[in-house]
């Protein structure tokens, strides 16, 4: 994957809510999305844009990834949003309603121009392309490939279901195809894949089931609309302790094999090749995000303690 | 009177005598210095009064009762604040007293709430000339802060007030006790009646030590008051029946609702994680928590943990809200000891559940008796602001105006094995962590940790706790660094200007020494 970082969660924060923005790095999410689009009423667009721009400059987001969801390219706010936000170099822009490679290229061109004008290294601000129409789903791979700036595909469930003309169900059968399609396109292009939000903030049990399901489908992260959803999502991504220990053995053996010049080796009686090592390395990186795997005790092999 | 001032052990200047008060004060010397040095105190006592058979204790009117009490100029009157923002008794009584032309009284309630703003008028008309209370709010707090009362107010903690009454520093001439239920002989409880308020823990001390006690009720029941008596008839001299003692719906703003505010939840989670890491959450542990957003959320995290780990707590203490009652009902605690109910719904529990036990203010927190705060494992407290030395202010706002109450803050912090103070790192753009709090109510040496949404600051005195928190990978931050981090966002606030010549209130520590002075706010 191109993305060096793991974002299990991406927490939406309304761009016109300073009370939330000022605390957002402390809600425990791996990344936050400062939202200028759906969370902000038309009359508030200018104020939200200014506010988000100021916070990007003033607030220390520490280790939390920062994306800004700008308004779509078809709106009168798109250009203004980009000119207000890109100079402050957030990690990424979430571009809504991507339906074609041209949508990405147009956004890419404008971001590039602003980066150059502001002396920001070219390509620093990534694109998270939102797939939220049937057409977007069908063109997911082309969108993913449209620019090296694209770091993630992200499914926008609400708009997509409106486009399909169907209702959201708790089971999520209606999203099964777009989910697998988006994951597959993202993986094929080496990108991150974010799932859509769980809208019922009082139903954490439903969120838990859905998060587990999207992990199994291959998503690398999920959007959240309330901080209480974050730990549930993180829990769904938590690797199994025994798997983590096996991954440690694989990585250690691969290092040893490399130093001894051995090409092929086995762990627990099974042959290990490059994809297995890559997966093990990813798993260990993921495990690092969980305190229980960081503690010394869990290194030694007692899975009952974590 | 010459008022000399002296520096106390916190580096705060405090007076040794107060204008208008007879009592001399010692400066604060440390949380337990006085209790260790002079553990024995004489106890004051209330006079006995003989009654003939066939007497009638039910007075014709409030005015007649006051006349019969012998209340006159210069005496001390007391009230409880169990009806909190719904109390109608204090305003009613002060109006009658004023109409009788009695002046120059000392007002010694357990606290003053938003329902007691009329006190300002009675100060201006000379009915009230001295006040000792746990807290002041609203217009009254402003009037005091701007120096409208010549004699400084003495702010006392709940434990400190009980001590002051029992040792005779507060000599109550007439105690007026709002009684949600009473019988004709003066048996009283707060656990029944249309305006039931739960525990009468503060009033119980007043009734025991006052020279004369008047119970004021809107629910006179046939003798005897059953099944519960909180204050017995031998401590009550007269009963007055009125239309309404207040509105118990205003005791609390809401029942056991857990906050959804993400910042409060973050603070609560950090606090809960620290409590877990402390190792104190074992079978039989004891716990006190407030009813504020973040504090209550700590209790909800605790509940989940206790159920998951199959742990049963020993007792819950203090101001008891509906949520703690739910925990008792679920069998998560052996008992609740309730000095003050924060929620009218608690009355049903205190009446019917023998494991929900009403205690008085002295048993709760008086440092000169074997008080229950000393048995606390964990207390989760709130704060208006704190400083880098872990001192806590719960009394004066950022504008220097008195708008809070000492309550049981310093009592529980001193007693508990782990005292955790929860606060957002800034409110309304003003940082919570200061170089120096305007007013110390709880000394930093009794506070183990300050918990904010941005991290946990552990008192350097608690190396053991720091070690445990780090081992548990908690977001520990140096308090000075957190202060700087917040100030980078908010800037450094301007401090209000005070007239340091004029002391408007003193903060008495629970042992009777003075821990801080509150100066007049410049207009």
Boltz contact constraints between the chains, C-beta under 6 A:
constraints:
  - contact:
      token1: [A, 23]
      token2: [B, 263]
      max_distance: 6.0
  - contact:
      token1: [A, 23]
      token2: [B, 453]
      max_distance: 6.0
  - contact:
      token1: [A, 26]
      token2: [B, 266]
      max_distance: 6.0
  - contact:
      token1: [A, 26]
      token2: [B, 453]
      max_distance: 6.0
  - contact:
      token1: [A, 26]
      token2: [B, 454]
      max_distance: 6.0
  - contact:
      token1: [A, 27]
      token2: [B, 262]
      max_distance: 6.0
  - contact:
      token1: [A, 227]
      token2: [B, 262]
      max_distance: 6.0
  - contact:
      token1: [A, 291]
      token2: [B, 473]
      max_distance: 6.0
